[in-house]
Amino acid sequence: MAPYTNIPLSPAELSYLHTSLSQQPPIRPDGRSPTQFRPLIAETDILPSANGSARICFADGTEAVVGVKAEVEKSKTSQALSNNGEVAGQGVLGLGTGSGRDVDDEDMDGEGEERAGKGRDEWLEVAIEIPGMRDDDALPVFLSAMLMEALLADGGLKDRLWINSRFHWRLYIDVCQPYYYTISNSTILLLSQPLSYPLPLLSLTTHLALLATRLPALVSEKDEDPLFNDDWEASTYLYAHTSFQQKPPVTLLVMSVGDTILFDPSKEELAVADSALAISIAQSSTGELRMVALRTVDPPSRLTAAGVPNVLNTTTGATGAQSLSAAEVLAIREKDQGQSVWRPPRGGVRRALVARMIKMVVEKGGVGEEVMAGLGGVEM
C-alpha cells in the first residue's frame, strides 16, 4: 500500500483502538459489525458525453466519479496468427489462452466462440486523478495497477472489446475523487482530498460505470470496416443486463486485528491493522463468485509512532532511564510489546488467516455475494 498515514492518533489512542477491535465481537468506532460496509449513495449515467459513468459517495464524504469512454481502433497487423490463420488471443496478462479465465460462450450474446480469448491487455486504459497528487505519485500509480490487475485478470472485459480481426474497441476508464455541482448543464469538478483509503470506493464505482457502459450496435458483418447504428436507443450494454449475467470484478479491502477480520476498514481502523488484503472477485454468468486477484498490502499502521513504556519515560518520573544501554532499552520494549504500549506491527499474515478472509468473501451467502447484490440494485 502506498504511504497514507495522515492519521492524528496518539500511541495511547492507537493502543485503545487495537484492543477494542481485537475483542469478540469487535467494537468498531462507528458501531458497524465486522462485515458491514459504510452507508453509501450510488448513481449511474451522470456524465452525458461518456459511454458509461457512475458516482458513489460514502457517508464520510469521500466521493468518486468514474467515466468510461470507448473508441474504435484498428488492431495491430503484427498480431500472431494461429495455425488456422485466425488472430490468436493474447490471453490473461499475455500468458496465452486456456487459463480458465476465458469468457463463456453464453456471456457474449452468441458471439462467445468468436471473441473468447481474443482480447488484449493494451485495449484497456485506467487513469486515476486524486486531488493534490501528481499522476506519477505512489498512491495513484498503485491504485491504477490494482484496478487494472483485477480487470485484466477477469478476462471477460477485454474479450468484449473485440469487434473483428481488424478492429477493436479501446476503453478509457477515468477515475477522479470530486465534489461537483452543475451550472448550465456543464459539470464542474471541485477536487478534494480523500477522507479514507480510496481503493474499495474506486473499485465499486468502476464496477457500476462498466455495468452502465453502452456501445453502438454493430451493423457491419465479419471483417468489414465497422459500421454502427446511429440510433443510441439501439445500443447494447457492454455487460448484458439479464437475470444471468457476468459482472465486472470488484476489489474489497479486508483487514485483520489479531484473529478478528474486518471489512471496509475506515482510516482509523487501518491505523491499527495487523494485516490487510485486497481481494478481487468476479461473478460468472451462473452467479458463482471466484477470486481473480489477491494482494497483500502494507497498512499504514506499520509507520505509526510507537509508544514509550513508563519505565523509559522520564516525563512520568522514571529514574535511571537515561543510563540504560541500547540493548536494555530494546529488551524493555520487547517485553512490554502487546501489553500496555502501542507497537507498530511488523507485517506478515498467516496462511490460515488469508484462507479465512478469502472464504468469507467468495463463499455462498458471503460478503462478496452481498456486495454484488447491493450494487445490482442500483438503477441503470
C-alpha positions as CSV (number, residue, x, y, z in Angstrom):
1,M,0.0,0.0,0.0
2,A,1.3,3.4,-0.9
3,P,2.0,5.6,2.2
4,Y,-1.2,7.1,3.5
5,T,-0.5,8.0,7.2
6,N,-2.4,11.3,7.7
7,I,-3.8,9.8,11.0
8,P,-3.8,12.2,14.0
9,L,-3.9,9.5,16.7
10,S,-1.5,9.2,19.6
11,P,0.1,5.9,20.7
12,A,-2.3,5.6,23.6
13,E,-5.3,6.1,21.2
14,L,-3.9,3.5,18.8
15,S,-3.4,1.0,21.6
16,Y,-7.0,1.6,22.8
17,L,-8.4,1.2,19.3
18,H,-6.4,-2.0,18.7
19,T,-7.7,-3.5,21.9
20,S,-11.3,-2.6,21.0
21,L,-11.0,-4.2,17.6
22,S,-9.4,-7.3,19.0
23,Q,-12.4,-8.2,21.2
24,Q,-15.0,-10.7,20.3
25,P,-17.2,-9.3,19.0
26,P,-15.1,-6.3,18.0
27,I,-16.1,-2.8,18.9
28,R,-15.7,-0.6,15.8
29,P,-15.5,3.2,16.2
30,D,-18.7,3.7,14.1
31,G,-20.6,0.8,15.6
32,R,-20.6,-1.4,12.5
33,S,-20.5,-5.2,12.6
34,P,-17.3,-6.9,11.2
35,T,-18.8,-7.5,7.8
36,Q,-20.9,-4.3,7.5
37,F,-20.0,-1.7,4.9
38,R,-20.3,2.1,5.4
39,P,-23.5,3.6,4.0
40,L,-23.2,5.0,0.5
41,I,-25.1,6.8,-2.2
42,A,-24.7,5.5,-5.8
43,E,-26.0,6.7,-9.2
44,T,-25.1,6.0,-12.8
45,D,-25.2,7.8,-16.1
46,I,-24.2,11.2,-14.7
47,L,-21.8,12.2,-17.5
48,P,-23.7,12.7,-20.7
49,S,-20.7,12.6,-23.0
50,A,-19.4,9.3,-21.7
51,N,-20.3,5.7,-22.8
52,G,-20.8,4.9,-19.1
53,S,-20.4,6.7,-15.8
54,A,-21.1,6.3,-12.1
55,R,-20.8,8.1,-8.9
56,I,-20.5,6.8,-5.3
57,C,-20.3,8.8,-2.1
58,F,-19.6,7.3,1.3
59,A,-21.3,8.7,4.4
60,D,-18.0,10.3,5.5
61,G,-18.0,12.5,2.3
62,T,-15.4,10.6,0.3
63,E,-16.6,10.5,-3.2
64,A,-15.6,9.1,-6.6
65,V,-16.7,9.7,-10.2
66,V,-15.8,7.3,-13.0
67,G,-16.3,7.9,-16.7
68,V,-15.8,5.2,-19.4
69,K,-15.1,6.3,-23.0
70,A,-14.9,3.8,-25.9
71,E,-13.2,4.5,-29.3
72,V,-12.8,2.2,-32.3
73,E,-9.2,1.4,-33.1
74,K,-7.6,-0.6,-35.8
75,S,-5.8,-3.7,-34.5
76,K,-2.1,-4.2,-35.0
77,T,-1.3,-6.2,-38.1
78,S,1.7,-7.7,-36.3
79,Q,-0.5,-9.9,-34.1
80,A,0.4,-13.5,-34.0
81,L,-1.7,-15.9,-36.1
82,S,-2.8,-19.3,-35.0
83,N,-2.5,-22.4,-37.1
84,N,-5.7,-21.8,-39.0
85,G,-4.8,-18.2,-39.9
86,E,-7.0,-16.5,-37.3
87,V,-5.8,-13.9,-34.9
88,A,-4.7,-15.5,-31.7
89,G,-5.7,-14.0,-28.4
90,Q,-3.2,-12.7,-26.0
91,G,-4.8,-14.4,-23.0
92,V,-4.6,-13.2,-19.4
93,L,-1.7,-10.9,-18.8
94,G,0.0,-12.1,-22.0
95,L,0.3,-15.7,-20.8
96,G,-1.8,-17.3,-23.6
97,T,-5.2,-18.7,-23.7
98,G,-6.7,-21.7,-21.9
99,S,-6.2,-20.3,-18.4
100,G,-9.7,-20.9,-17.3
101,R,-10.5,-17.2,-17.4
102,D,-11.8,-17.0,-21.0
103,V,-15.3,-15.8,-21.3
104,D,-18.0,-18.4,-21.6
105,D,-20.0,-18.7,-24.8
106,E,-23.2,-17.5,-23.3
107,D,-21.6,-14.4,-21.9
108,M,-21.1,-12.9,-25.4
109,D,-24.6,-12.7,-26.7
110,G,-24.0,-15.6,-29.1
111,E,-20.6,-14.4,-30.2
112,G,-18.5,-16.1,-27.4
113,E,-16.8,-18.5,-29.8
114,E,-15.6,-15.6,-31.9
115,R,-14.4,-13.4,-29.1
116,A,-13.3,-15.6,-26.3
117,G,-9.6,-15.3,-25.7
118,K,-9.0,-12.7,-28.4
119,G,-8.9,-9.6,-26.2
120,R,-5.6,-7.8,-25.5
121,D,-4.4,-6.1,-22.4
122,E,-3.5,-2.8,-24.2
123,W,-7.1,-2.2,-25.3
124,L,-7.8,-1.1,-21.7
125,E,-6.5,2.1,-20.0
126,V,-7.1,3.3,-16.5
127,A,-6.3,6.8,-15.3
128,I,-6.8,7.9,-11.7
129,E,-6.8,11.5,-10.5
130,I,-6.5,12.3,-6.8
131,P,-6.6,15.9,-5.7
132,G,-3.3,17.3,-4.5
133,M,-1.3,14.5,-6.1
134,R,0.6,14.1,-9.4
135,D,-0.3,11.3,-11.8
136,D,3.0,9.6,-11.1
137,D,2.8,9.8,-7.3
138,A,2.8,6.5,-5.5
139,L,-0.9,6.3,-4.5
140,P,-2.4,6.9,-7.9
141,V,0.1,4.6,-9.6
142,F,-0.7,1.8,-7.0
143,L,-4.4,2.3,-7.3
144,S,-4.3,2.2,-11.1
145,A,-2.3,-1.0,-11.0
146,M,-4.7,-2.7,-8.6
147,L,-7.8,-1.8,-10.7
148,M,-6.0,-2.9,-14.0
149,E,-4.9,-6.2,-12.4
150,A,-8.4,-7.1,-11.5
151,L,-10.0,-6.0,-14.8
152,L,-7.4,-7.9,-16.9
153,A,-7.3,-11.0,-14.7
154,D,-11.0,-11.4,-15.1
155,G,-10.5,-11.8,-18.9
156,G,-14.2,-11.2,-19.8
157,L,-13.9,-7.4,-20.2
158,K,-11.1,-7.2,-22.8
159,D,-12.7,-10.0,-24.8
160,R,-15.8,-7.9,-25.1
161,L,-13.8,-5.2,-26.8
162,W,-13.0,-7.4,-29.8
163,I,-15.0,-6.4,-33.0
164,N,-13.3,-8.5,-35.7
165,S,-9.8,-9.5,-36.7
166,R,-9.1,-5.9,-37.9
167,F,-10.8,-3.6,-35.4
168,H,-11.5,-3.4,-31.7
169,W,-12.8,-1.0,-29.1
170,R,-10.3,0.8,-26.9
171,L,-11.7,1.5,-23.5
172,Y,-10.6,4.5,-21.4
173,I,-11.6,4.5,-17.7
174,D,-11.1,7.8,-16.0
175,V,-11.4,7.9,-12.2
176,C,-11.4,11.0,-10.0
177,Q,-12.4,12.0,-6.5
178,P,-14.5,15.2,-6.7
179,Y,-17.2,17.2,-5.1
180,Y,-19.2,18.6,-8.0
181,Y,-22.1,20.7,-8.9
182,T,-23.8,21.6,-12.2
183,I,-24.1,25.0,-13.8
184,S,-25.9,25.4,-17.2
185,N,-25.7,21.7,-17.9
186,S,-21.9,21.8,-17.5
187,T,-20.3,19.6,-14.8
188,I,-17.7,21.4,-12.8
189,L,-15.4,19.2,-10.6
190,L,-14.2,20.6,-7.3
191,L,-11.4,18.3,-6.3
192,S,-10.9,17.4,-2.6
193,Q,-8.5,15.1,-0.7
194,P,-9.9,11.6,0.0
195,L,-11.1,11.1,3.6
196,S,-10.3,7.4,3.7
197,Y,-8.2,4.9,1.7
198,P,-9.9,5.0,-1.7
199,L,-9.3,1.6,-3.2
200,P,-12.7,0.0,-2.4
201,L,-14.5,3.2,-3.3
202,L,-12.8,3.4,-6.7
203,S,-13.4,-0.3,-7.5
204,L,-17.1,-0.2,-6.6
205,T,-17.6,3.0,-8.7
206,T,-15.7,1.4,-11.7
207,H,-17.9,-1.7,-11.4
208,L,-21.1,0.4,-11.7
209,A,-19.6,2.5,-14.6
210,L,-18.8,-0.6,-16.6
211,L,-22.3,-2.0,-15.9
212,A,-23.8,1.2,-17.3
213,T,-21.4,1.4,-20.3
214,R,-23.2,1.1,-23.7
215,L,-21.7,0.6,-27.1
216,P,-23.3,1.4,-30.5
217,A,-25.0,-1.5,-32.2
218,L,-22.8,-3.1,-34.9
219,V,-24.4,-3.2,-38.4
220,S,-21.5,-4.5,-40.5
221,E,-20.6,-8.2,-40.6
222,K,-17.4,-10.2,-40.1
223,D,-14.2,-8.4,-41.1
224,E,-15.8,-5.4,-42.8
225,D,-15.0,-1.9,-41.6
226,P,-17.1,-1.3,-38.5
227,L,-20.4,0.4,-39.3
228,F,-22.7,1.2,-36.4
229,N,-26.3,2.1,-35.9
230,D,-26.8,5.8,-35.3
231,D,-29.8,5.3,-33.0
232,W,-28.5,5.3,-29.5
233,E,-31.6,3.6,-28.3
234,A,-30.4,0.5,-30.2
235,S,-27.1,0.5,-28.5
236,T,-26.1,-2.5,-26.4
237,Y,-24.7,-2.7,-22.9
238,L,-21.1,-3.8,-22.5
239,Y,-22.3,-6.3,-19.9
240,A,-25.8,-7.6,-20.8
241,H,-28.5,-6.8,-18.3
242,T,-30.1,-10.2,-17.9
243,S,-31.0,-12.3,-14.9
244,F,-27.9,-14.4,-15.6
245,Q,-25.0,-12.1,-16.5
246,Q,-21.3,-11.9,-16.0
247,K,-20.3,-8.9,-14.0
248,P,-17.1,-6.9,-13.8
249,P,-14.7,-7.5,-10.9
250,V,-14.8,-5.8,-7.6
251,T,-11.9,-5.3,-5.2
252,L,-12.6,-5.4,-1.5
253,L,-10.2,-4.3,1.3
254,V,-10.1,-6.7,4.2
255,M,-8.0,-6.2,7.4
256,S,-7.2,-8.2,10.5
257,V,-6.5,-7.3,14.1
258,G,-5.3,-10.4,15.8
259,D,-7.8,-13.1,14.7
260,T,-10.6,-10.6,14.0
261,I,-11.4,-9.9,10.4
262,L,-13.0,-6.6,9.4
263,F,-14.4,-5.5,6.0
264,D,-14.4,-2.0,4.5
265,P,-12.0,-0.5,7.2
266,S,-12.0,3.2,7.9
267,K,-8.9,5.3,8.0
268,E,-8.7,5.0,11.8
269,E,-9.1,1.2,11.7
270,L,-6.3,0.8,9.1
271,A,-4.1,2.7,11.5
272,V,-4.0,-0.3,13.8
273,A,-4.3,-3.1,11.2
274,D,-2.0,-6.1,11.7
275,S,-2.5,-7.1,8.1
276,A,-4.6,-6.0,5.1
277,L,-5.6,-7.8,1.9
278,A,-7.1,-6.6,-1.4
279,I,-9.3,-9.4,-2.7
280,S,-10.7,-9.0,-6.3
281,I,-13.7,-11.1,-7.2
282,A,-15.8,-11.5,-10.3
283,Q,-19.2,-13.1,-10.9
284,S,-19.8,-15.6,-13.7
285,S,-23.0,-16.0,-15.7
286,T,-24.1,-18.8,-13.3
287,G,-23.9,-16.4,-10.4
288,E,-20.9,-18.0,-8.8
289,L,-18.1,-15.9,-7.4
290,R,-14.5,-16.5,-8.0
291,M,-11.3,-14.8,-6.9
292,V,-9.4,-13.3,-9.8
293,A,-6.7,-11.4,-7.9
294,L,-5.2,-11.2,-4.4
295,R,-2.7,-8.7,-3.0
296,T,-1.3,-8.3,0.5
297,V,-1.0,-4.6,1.1
298,D,1.2,-2.7,3.6
299,P,-1.1,-1.0,6.1
300,P,-0.2,2.5,7.4
301,S,-0.1,1.1,10.9
302,R,3.5,0.0,10.2
303,L,4.5,3.6,10.1
304,T,2.7,4.9,13.1
305,A,4.6,6.2,16.1
306,A,5.5,3.7,18.9
307,G,4.6,4.3,22.5
308,V,7.1,4.6,25.3
309,P,6.9,2.3,28.3
310,N,6.6,4.1,31.6
311,V,9.9,2.7,32.8
312,L,11.6,4.5,30.0
313,N,9.5,7.7,30.1
314,T,11.4,10.3,32.1
315,T,8.5,12.7,31.9
316,T,6.4,10.4,34.2
317,G,9.1,10.2,36.8
318,A,11.1,7.2,35.7
319,T,14.6,7.2,37.1
320,G,17.7,5.8,35.6
321,A,16.1,5.6,32.1
322,Q,18.9,7.8,30.6
323,S,21.6,5.5,31.9
324,L,20.2,2.4,30.2
325,S,22.1,0.9,27.2
326,A,20.5,0.5,23.8
327,A,20.3,-3.3,24.4
328,E,18.5,-2.8,27.7
329,V,16.0,-0.3,26.1
330,L,15.3,-2.8,23.3
331,A,14.7,-5.6,25.8
332,I,12.3,-3.5,27.8
333,R,10.4,-2.5,24.7
334,E,10.2,-6.1,23.5
335,K,8.9,-7.3,26.9
336,D,6.2,-4.6,27.0
337,Q,5.1,-5.2,23.4
338,G,1.5,-6.2,23.2
339,Q,0.6,-5.3,26.8
340,S,0.1,-1.6,27.6
341,V,2.1,0.3,24.9
342,W,1.3,0.6,21.2
343,R,3.8,-1.1,19.0
344,P,3.5,-0.8,15.2
345,P,3.0,-4.3,13.6
346,R,6.0,-5.8,11.7
347,G,3.9,-7.1,8.9
348,G,3.1,-10.6,7.7
349,V,-0.1,-12.6,7.8
350,R,-0.7,-16.3,8.5
351,R,-1.9,-18.6,5.7
352,A,-4.8,-19.8,7.7
353,L,-6.0,-16.2,8.2
354,V,-5.7,-15.5,4.5
355,A,-7.8,-18.6,3.8
356,R,-10.5,-17.4,6.2
357,M,-10.6,-13.9,4.6
358,I,-11.0,-15.4,1.1
359,K,-13.6,-17.8,2.2
360,M,-15.7,-15.1,3.9
361,V,-15.7,-13.2,0.5
362,V,-16.4,-16.0,-2.1
363,E,-18.5,-18.4,-0.2
364,K,-22.2,-18.8,-0.9
365,G,-24.1,-16.1,1.1
366,G,-20.8,-14.4,2.0
367,V,-19.7,-10.8,1.9
368,G,-18.9,-10.8,-1.8
369,E,-22.4,-12.0,-2.8
370,E,-23.9,-9.3,-0.6
371,V,-21.8,-6.6,-2.2
372,M,-22.7,-7.8,-5.7
373,A,-26.4,-7.9,-4.9
374,G,-26.2,-4.4,-3.4
375,L,-24.5,-3.0,-6.5
376,G,-27.0,-4.8,-8.7
377,G,-29.8,-2.9,-7.0
378,V,-28.6,0.4,-8.4
379,E,-30.9,1.5,-11.2
380,M,-29.2,1.7,-14.6
